[in-house]
Amino acid sequence: MKQKTDDQKAAARLKKDFKKWHTDIYGSHKERKPHFQTLSGIAIEPLYTPLDTANIDYLKDLGFPGCEPYIRGVHPTMYRGRVWTHRQLAGFGPPEETNNRYKFLLQQGATGINGVFDYPTLRGYDSDDPEVYADVGRGGVAIDTIEDMRVLFDGIAIDKVSVSLVTCQPICNISIQSMYFANAQQKGLSLNALTGTSQNDFLMETAITTAPSVLPPKASFKVSCDAIEFCTQNVPRWNPISFAGYNYREAGCTAPQEVAFVISCAIACCEELIRRGLDIDSFAPRLSYFLSAHNDLFEEIAKYRAARRVYHRIMKARFGATDPRSLMFRFHVQTAGVALTAQQPLNNIARAAYHALSAVLGGAQSVHVDAYDEALCTPTELSSLTALRTQQILQMETGVTNTVDPLGGSYFVESLTNKMEAEVERIISEIDSMGGIVKAVEKGWIHNEIASAAYQYQVDIESGEMPIVGVNCFKIEDEVLPIELFKGPETLLIQEEKLKRNRKDRNSQEAAKALDAITRCCERDGNLMGVIVDAVKTRVTEGEISKTLKAFYGIWHPPLF
């Protein structure tokens, strides 16, 4: 009782002294701006004290690393035991070229593969489709058939290297992931040996990258859940979905929206898979997340920490998960591409380093650092190597791996984490009130929220409220770029020739039967992935699979405001 009284007296004295300091000392000095806030609009006070964390119950609200509620990290030792995976993004041109880049990065110390695909592949088109000629091999590697997948990973021990397939949209993922699995089987590997991640996020298909045509939200969501169910039953070490908050953020949403949207997507998937008869702890340990690291260092750190606490509470209270792995919010971070500038591109090295620092201080499981030239072109070998070296310097020279959650207990960080958590929960509650994330997409609510946030972000840049070095301040007139731009190979002709040869050499009857089997599976509402894994072995193309799905489910046009 005496201790409690003493604590209350100390708090009252601190409150009185703080008020006096704020009025008499701080109040007599001018500030640079009338108000300060995070990038997402959360107000920032001039000073934080124990008064801002007085209501925190350490064991209940923070706990220890590797223990509930996991806010201080999902593993007890974090980077003292094992550092984050260095998973650098790579992909351009035909698969032969990207295969060489994968090998280069692995030789230079990358510890995982993060494969990105070109725009036609991501949207379910073959390279020789006239609608996508201009984009073949741009922004990623072109993959049309299982033969391309074989070339992409030729000479790489995929049973020993963790591979992330950046197959954002389910209509792309169901084909590309099936090709990856089928290629492994043809190599004589068991699917049990494969480790990696697929993005497979229906929100990417229906709210972020909707052109030129996409599946309806319900169909896209169904295809996404098919992949999760298949992997749960057949590829136990694979993460069958990585909810792509990074891409939502690139499209313009705020930090709280980013976390709320990915967790709402996870809620919908959990509900659907439980409806299908799966136990929550059979698949939840393999749900994973892909988040951005943007400019506001402390907001990003608070975002990662808040996400872990919100997720733990939802998985335990709403779904009754008991496996500790089901309660852990595990995530990969990519530094914010939207924050990179075409002006003074070498400044992006510093930007990406600070972004990566926030990811590590926030407890990420793997990290990709953007290359300094990504606002201008596909990364060159030099810029890719510089980005990888940025990770290695952060890991080996800065000391940030020496203790777990080094900012835990900071008055500012804990207060900001609480505010972030409250806003995330408010948004999740609003989505719940609409009937869940699929309904929110169908109504266009998600699109409107992202567009509004993106508009405000651009207004702040153009007004100068948000300074961007080299863009709206410290500009260089008549700037001459100090870097060499990447010039990729002519991919279209290469892939056209491959597709022509593929259609000539394959057994056309087997291919037709395989596509018909996909349609029959749609009709009986079966799990599509197993059927498509078998189908790609007949050398059907991704475009043929996508057209089959669109013919059955139709295409969807997002509502306009």
C-alpha positions in Angstrom: 0.0 0.0 0.0 2.9 2.4 0.9 4.5 1.7 -2.5 1.3 2.6 -4.3 1.0 5.8 -2.3 4.6 6.7 -3.0 4.0 6.0 -6.8 0.9 8.2 -6.8 2.8 11.0 -5.1 5.7 10.7 -7.5 3.3 10.8 -10.5 1.5 13.9 -9.1 4.8 15.6 -8.5 5.9 14.8 -12.1 2.7 16.1 -13.5 3.0 19.3 -11.6 6.7 19.8 -12.6 6.0 18.9 -16.2 3.2 21.5 -16.4 5.5 24.1 -14.9 8.3 23.2 -17.4 5.9 23.3 -20.3 4.5 26.7 -19.3 7.5 28.6 -17.9 10.4 27.2 -19.9 9.3 25.4 -23.0 6.5 27.9 -23.6 9.0 30.8 -23.8 10.7 29.4 -26.8 9.4 29.4 -30.4 8.8 26.2 -32.5 9.6 25.8 -36.2 6.0 24.9 -37.0 2.5 25.4 -35.4 2.1 21.6 -35.0 4.0 18.4 -35.5 2.6 15.0 -36.6 3.7 11.7 -38.0 3.4 11.0 -41.7 0.0 9.4 -41.1 -1.3 12.4 -39.1 -0.8 11.3 -35.5 -0.1 14.3 -33.3 3.4 14.4 -31.8 3.9 16.1 -28.4 7.1 18.1 -27.7 8.2 15.7 -24.9 7.2 12.3 -23.5 7.5 11.3 -19.9 6.5 8.4 -17.6 3.0 10.1 -17.6 2.5 8.9 -21.2 3.2 5.3 -20.3 1.6 5.3 -16.8 -1.2 2.9 -17.8 1.0 0.3 -19.3 1.0 -3.0 -17.5 4.4 -4.4 -18.5 3.6 -8.1 -18.4 0.2 -7.8 -20.0 0.9 -5.1 -22.6 4.6 -5.7 -23.4 5.9 -8.9 -21.9 9.1 -10.5 -23.0 10.5 -11.3 -26.5 9.1 -14.6 -27.8 6.2 -14.4 -25.3 2.7 -13.0 -25.5 1.7 -10.5 -26.7 4.9 -10.6 -28.8 5.1 -6.8 -29.1 8.8 -7.0 -28.2 9.6 -9.6 -30.9 8.3 -13.0 -32.0 11.5 -14.9 -31.0 13.2 -14.8 -27.6 16.7 -14.0 -28.9 15.7 -12.1 -32.1 18.8 -11.0 -33.9 21.2 -12.2 -31.2 20.2 -15.7 -32.3 19.5 -15.3 -36.0 19.6 -12.2 -38.1 16.9 -11.2 -40.5 16.9 -12.8 -43.9 18.6 -10.6 -46.6 16.0 -11.1 -49.3 16.8 -8.7 -52.1 14.1 -8.3 -54.8 15.3 -9.3 -58.3 13.6 -9.9 -61.7 13.8 -8.5 -65.2 13.7 -9.7 -68.8 13.6 -13.3 -69.7 14.2 -16.0 -67.1 17.8 -16.7 -68.2 18.8 -13.1 -67.2 17.1 -13.2 -63.9 18.6 -16.6 -63.1 22.0 -15.0 -63.4 21.0 -12.1 -61.1 19.7 -14.6 -58.5 23.0 -16.4 -58.5 25.0 -13.2 -58.3 23.1 -12.0 -55.2 23.4 -15.4 -53.5 27.1 -15.4 -54.2 27.3 -11.9 -52.6 25.7 -12.9 -49.4 21.9 -12.8 -50.0 20.3 -15.4 -47.8 17.0 -15.8 -49.7 15.5 -15.2 -53.1 12.8 -12.5 -53.7 11.5 -13.0 -57.2 9.5 -10.3 -58.9 7.6 -10.9 -62.1 6.8 -8.6 -65.0 3.4 -6.9 -65.5 1.9 -9.3 -68.0 2.8 -12.3 -65.7 1.4 -10.5 -62.6 -1.9 -9.9 -64.5 -2.3 -13.3 -66.0 -1.2 -12.7 -69.6 1.1 -14.5 -71.9 4.0 -12.5 -73.3 2.7 -12.7 -76.9 -0.8 -11.2 -76.0 -1.1 -8.0 -78.0 -2.6 -6.2 -75.0 0.7 -6.5 -73.1 3.5 -6.2 -75.7 4.9 -3.0 -74.3 5.4 -4.4 -70.7 7.0 -7.8 -71.4 10.1 -8.1 -69.3 9.6 -4.8 -67.6 9.4 -4.5 -63.8 10.2 -8.2 -63.4 10.9 -11.5 -65.1 8.6 -12.9 -67.8 7.2 -16.3 -67.0 4.7 -18.0 -69.4 5.2 -21.8 -68.9 6.7 -24.4 -66.6 9.8 -24.4 -68.9 10.4 -20.7 -68.0 10.2 -21.7 -64.3 12.7 -24.4 -64.9 15.2 -22.0 -66.5 14.5 -19.3 -63.8 15.8 -21.7 -61.0 18.3 -23.7 -63.0 21.4 -24.4 -60.9 19.7 -23.2 -57.7 19.0 -25.6 -54.8 15.4 -24.7 -54.2 15.2 -27.4 -51.5 17.8 -25.4 -49.6 17.2 -21.8 -50.4 14.0 -20.0 -49.2 12.2 -18.4 -52.2 9.6 -15.6 -52.1 7.4 -15.5 -55.2 6.1 -12.0 -55.5 2.9 -13.2 -57.2 0.6 -10.5 -55.9 -2.7 -11.3 -57.5 -4.3 -14.7 -56.9 -5.0 -15.2 -60.6 -1.2 -14.9 -61.2 -0.2 -16.8 -58.0 -2.4 -19.9 -58.7 -0.4 -20.4 -62.0 3.1 -19.3 -61.0 3.1 -21.1 -57.7 1.7 -24.2 -59.4 4.6 -24.0 -61.9 7.1 -23.7 -59.1 5.7 -26.7 -57.3 5.4 -28.8 -60.5 8.9 -27.9 -61.4 10.1 -29.1 -58.0 8.2 -32.4 -58.5 9.7 -32.9 -61.9 13.2 -32.4 -60.4 12.3 -35.3 -58.0 11.9 -33.1 -55.0 9.2 -33.5 -52.3 6.9 -30.6 -51.7 7.7 -31.1 -48.1 11.3 -29.8 -48.8 10.3 -26.4 -50.1 10.4 -23.3 -48.0 9.3 -19.9 -49.1 6.4 -17.5 -49.5 3.8 -16.4 -52.1 2.1 -13.1 -51.9 -1.3 -14.3 -53.2 -3.3 -11.3 -51.8 -6.8 -10.8 -53.3 -6.7 -7.1 -52.3 -3.8 -6.6 -54.7 -6.0 -7.9 -57.6 -9.1 -6.0 -56.7 -8.0 -2.7 -55.1 -4.4 -2.0 -56.1 -3.6 -3.2 -59.6 -6.9 -3.6 -61.3 -6.0 -3.0 -64.9 -6.7 -4.2 -67.5 -9.1 -6.9 -66.1 -9.5 -8.8 -62.9 -11.6 -11.5 -61.2 -14.5 -10.4 -59.1 -13.6 -10.0 -55.4 -15.3 -13.1 -54.2 -13.7 -15.2 -56.9 -10.3 -13.7 -56.3 -10.6 -14.3 -52.6 -11.7 -17.9 -53.2 -8.7 -18.6 -55.4 -6.4 -17.1 -52.7 -7.9 -19.4 -50.1 -7.5 -22.4 -52.3 -3.7 -21.8 -52.3 -3.6 -21.5 -48.5 -5.7 -24.7 -48.1 -3.5 -26.7 -50.7 -0.2 -25.6 -49.0 -1.5 -26.4 -45.6 -2.3 -30.0 -46.7 0.6 -30.5 -49.1 3.5 -28.0 -48.6 3.8 -27.6 -44.9 6.9 -25.4 -44.8 5.6 -22.9 -47.3 4.0 -19.6 -46.4 1.0 -19.6 -48.8 0.1 -16.0 -48.4 1.9 -12.8 -47.6 -0.7 -10.0 -47.1 0.8 -7.2 -49.1 0.5 -4.1 -47.0 3.6 -2.8 -48.7 1.7 -2.4 -52.0 -1.3 -0.8 -50.2 1.2 1.7 -48.8 2.8 2.3 -52.2 -0.7 3.0 -53.6 -1.1 5.8 -50.9 -2.6 4.4 -47.7 -1.4 5.5 -44.2 0.5 3.4 -41.8 -2.5 2.5 -39.6 -4.5 1.6 -42.8 -1.7 -0.6 -44.0 -1.8 -2.7 -40.8 -5.6 -2.7 -40.5 -6.1 -3.8 -44.1 -3.7 -6.8 -43.9 -5.1 -8.0 -40.6 -8.7 -7.6 -41.9 -7.6 -9.7 -44.9 -6.2 -12.3 -42.5 -9.5 -12.3 -40.5 -11.4 -13.1 -43.7 -9.1 -15.9 -44.7 -9.3 -17.4 -41.2 -13.1 -17.4 -41.3 -13.2 -19.0 -44.8 -10.7 -21.7 -44.0 -12.4 -22.6 -40.8 -15.7 -22.7 -42.8 -13.9 -25.2 -45.0 -13.2 -27.4 -42.0 -9.6 -26.5 -41.2 -8.5 -26.0 -37.6 -7.1 -22.5 -37.0 -3.8 -23.9 -35.8 -3.3 -26.0 -38.9 -2.8 -23.0 -41.2 -2.4 -19.8 -39.1 1.3 -20.5 -38.3 2.0 -20.0 -42.0 0.2 -16.7 -42.5 2.8 -14.0 -43.2 2.8 -10.3 -43.9 4.7 -7.9 -46.2 5.0 -4.3 -44.9 6.6 -1.1 -46.0 9.3 0.9 -44.3 8.5 4.6 -45.1 10.1 7.9 -44.2 8.8 8.4 -40.6 11.3 6.3 -38.6 9.5 6.2 -35.3 6.0 5.8 -36.8 7.2 2.8 -38.7 8.8 1.2 -35.6 5.5 1.8 -33.7 3.5 0.3 -36.6 5.4 -3.0 -36.5 5.1 -3.2 -32.7 1.4 -2.4 -32.7 0.7 -4.9 -35.4 2.1 -7.7 -33.3 -0.1 -6.8 -30.3 -3.3 -6.3 -32.3 -2.8 -9.5 -34.2 -2.0 -11.6 -31.1 -5.2 -10.3 -29.5 -7.4 -11.1 -32.5 -6.0 -14.5 -33.2 -6.4 -15.5 -29.5 -9.7 -13.9 -28.7 -11.6 -14.1 -32.0 -10.3 -17.5 -33.3 -9.2 -19.3 -30.2 -5.7 -20.1 -31.6 -3.5 -21.9 -29.1 -0.3 -22.6 -31.1 2.1 -19.8 -30.2 3.1 -19.6 -33.9 -0.5 -18.8 -34.8 -0.4 -15.8 -32.5 2.8 -14.3 -34.1 2.7 -11.5 -36.6 5.7 -12.5 -38.8 6.6 -10.0 -41.6 8.9 -9.1 -44.4 9.8 -5.5 -45.0 10.6 -3.7 -48.2 11.9 -0.1 -48.0 9.4 2.3 -49.5 9.8 2.6 -53.3 7.3 5.5 -53.4 9.7 7.5 -51.2 12.6 7.2 -53.7 13.2 10.1 -56.0 14.3 10.3 -59.6 16.0 13.6 -58.7 19.5 13.2 -57.0 19.1 9.4 -57.0 22.2 8.8 -54.9 20.2 10.3 -52.0 18.1 7.2 -52.1 21.0 5.2 -50.6 20.6 7.2 -47.4 16.7 7.0 -47.5 16.7 3.2 -47.9 19.2 2.7 -45.1 17.1 4.7 -42.7 14.0 2.7 -43.8 15.8 -0.5 -43.3 16.9 0.7 -39.8 13.2 1.2 -38.8 12.4 -2.4 -40.0 15.2 -3.9 -37.9 14.4 -1.8 -34.8 10.8 -2.9 -35.3 11.7 -6.6 -35.4 11.3 -7.7 -39.1 12.0 -11.3 -40.1 13.3 -10.4 -43.5 14.2 -7.2 -45.4 14.6 -6.0 -48.9 16.5 -2.7 -49.4 15.5 -0.8 -52.5 18.3 0.1 -55.0 19.1 3.8 -55.5 18.0 3.8 -59.1 14.6 2.2 -58.7 12.7 5.5 -59.3 14.3 5.5 -62.8 14.8 2.0 -64.0 15.3 -1.7 -63.1 18.2 -1.9 -60.7 21.7 -2.4 -62.2 24.1 -4.9 -60.9 25.9 -2.1 -59.0 22.8 -0.6 -57.4 21.6 -4.1 -56.4 24.9 -4.8 -54.8 24.9 -1.5 -53.0 21.4 -2.2 -51.6 22.6 -5.6 -50.4 25.7 -4.1 -48.8 23.4 -1.6 -47.0 21.8 -4.5 -45.3 25.1 -6.1 -44.4 26.5 -2.9 -43.0 23.4 -2.4 -40.9 23.7 -6.0 -39.6 27.4 -6.2 -39.0 28.6 -2.6 -38.2 26.0 -0.7 -36.4 25.3 -2.8 -33.3 21.6 -2.9 -33.8 21.5 -6.7 -33.5 23.0 -6.8 -30.0 19.9 -6.4 -27.9 16.2 -7.3 -28.4 13.7 -4.4 -29.0 16.2 -1.7 -28.2 13.5 1.1 -28.2 11.1 -0.8 -26.0 10.2 1.3 -22.9 10.9 4.6 -24.7 8.1 7.0 -23.5 7.7 8.2 -27.1 7.7 4.9 -28.8 5.4 3.2 -26.4 2.9 6.1 -26.5 3.1 6.2 -30.3 2.6 2.4 -30.4 -0.5 2.7 -28.3 -2.0 5.5 -30.5 -1.1 3.4 -33.6 -2.8 0.4 -32.1 -6.0 2.3 -31.3 -6.3 3.6 -34.9 -5.6 0.2 -36.4 -8.4 -1.3 -34.2 -10.8 1.5 -35.1 -10.3 0.8 -38.9 -10.7 -3.0 -38.4 -13.9 -2.4 -36.5 -15.2 -0.2 -39.3 -14.4 -3.0 -41.9 -16.1 -5.5 -39.6 -19.2 -3.4 -39.5 -19.4 -3.6 -43.4 -19.3 -7.4 -43.3 -15.6 -7.8 -43.7 -12.9 -7.0 -46.2 -14.5 -8.6 -49.3 -17.6 -6.5 -48.8 -15.5 -3.4 -48.2 -13.8 -4.0 -51.6 -17.0 -4.6 -53.4 -18.5 -1.3 -52.1 -15.3 0.6 -53.2 -14.7 1.7 -49.6 -11.1 0.4 -49.7 -10.4 2.2 -53.0 -11.8 5.5 -51.6 -9.8 5.3 -48.4 -6.5 4.7 -50.3 -7.3 7.4 -52.9 -8.1 10.0 -50.2 -4.8 9.2 -48.3 -2.8 9.3 -51.5 -4.3 12.6 -52.5 -3.5 14.2 -49.1 0.1 12.9 -49.3 0.6 14.5 -52.7 -1.0 17.8 -51.6 1.5 17.9 -48.7 4.4 17.4 -51.0 3.3 20.0 -53.5 2.5 22.6 -50.8 5.9 22.0 -49.2 4.3 20.9 -45.9 6.2 17.6 -46.5 9.8 18.3 -47.5 11.4 16.0 -50.0 15.1 16.7 -50.4 15.9 17.2 -54.1 12.2 17.5 -55.1 10.6 20.5 -53.3 13.8 21.7 -51.4 17.5 21.7 -52.1 16.9 21.1 -55.8 19.6 21.1 -58.4 18.6 23.0 -61.6 19.6 21.3 -64.9 20.7 18.2 -63.0 22.8 15.7 -64.8 22.2 12.1 -63.6 25.3 10.8 -61.9 24.4 7.1 -62.6 24.1 4.8 -65.6 20.6 3.6 -66.3 19.8 -0.1 -66.7 19.1 -1.3 -70.3 17.3 -4.6 -70.3 17.4 -7.3 -73.0 14.7 -7.4 -75.7 12.4 -9.9 -74.0 9.3 -9.9 -76.2 11.0 -11.7 -79.2 12.6 -14.3 -76.9 9.3 -15.1 -75.1 7.3 -15.1 -78.3 9.6 -17.7 -79.8 9.4 -19.8 -76.7 5.6 -19.7 -76.7 5.5 -20.6 -80.4 7.7 -23.6 -79.8 5.8 -24.6 -76.7 2.5 -24.7 -78.5 3.9 -26.7 -81.3 5.8 -29.3 -79.3 3.3 -30.0 -76.5 0.5 -32.6 -76.7 -2.4 -30.3 -77.6 -5.0 -32.9 -76.5 -3.5 -33.2 -73.0 -3.3 -29.4 -72.8 -7.0 -29.1 -73.8 -8.0 -31.7 -71.2 -6.0 -29.9 -68.5 -7.8 -26.6 -69.2 -11.2 -28.4 -69.2 -10.3 -30.0 -65.8 -9.8 -26.5 -64.5 -13.3 -25.5 -65.7 -14.9 -28.6 -64.2 -13.2 -27.8 -60.9 -14.7 -24.3 -60.9 -18.1 -25.8 -61.6 -17.9 -28.0 -58.5 -16.3 -25.3 -56.4 -13.3 -27.4 -55.8 -9.8 -26.4 -54.8 -8.1 -25.2 -57.9 -4.5 -25.4 -57.0 -4.1 -29.2 -57.1 -5.7 -29.3 -60.5 -3.5 -26.4 -61.8 -0.3 -28.1 -60.5 -1.2 -31.0 -62.7 -2.3 -28.8 -65.6 1.0 -26.8 -65.9 2.8 -30.1 -66.4 1.1 -30.4 -69.8 2.7 -27.0 -70.7 -0.4 -25.0 -70.7 0.4 -21.3 -70.4 -0.4 -18.8 -67.6 -2.5 -16.8 -70.1 -4.6 -19.9 -70.9 -5.2 -20.7 -67.3 -6.2 -17.1 -66.6 -8.6 -16.9 -69.5 -10.2 -20.2 -68.3 -10.8 -18.7 -64.9 -12.1 -15.4 -66.3 -14.4 -17.3 -68.6 -16.0 -19.0 -65.6 -16.0 -16.2 -63.0 -16.2 -13.2 -65.3 -14.3 -10.0 -64.8 -14.9 -7.1 -62.4 -14.7 -3.3 -62.7 -14.2 -1.4 -59.4 -16.9 1.1 -58.5 -16.0 4.7 -59.3 -16.7 7.7 -57.1 
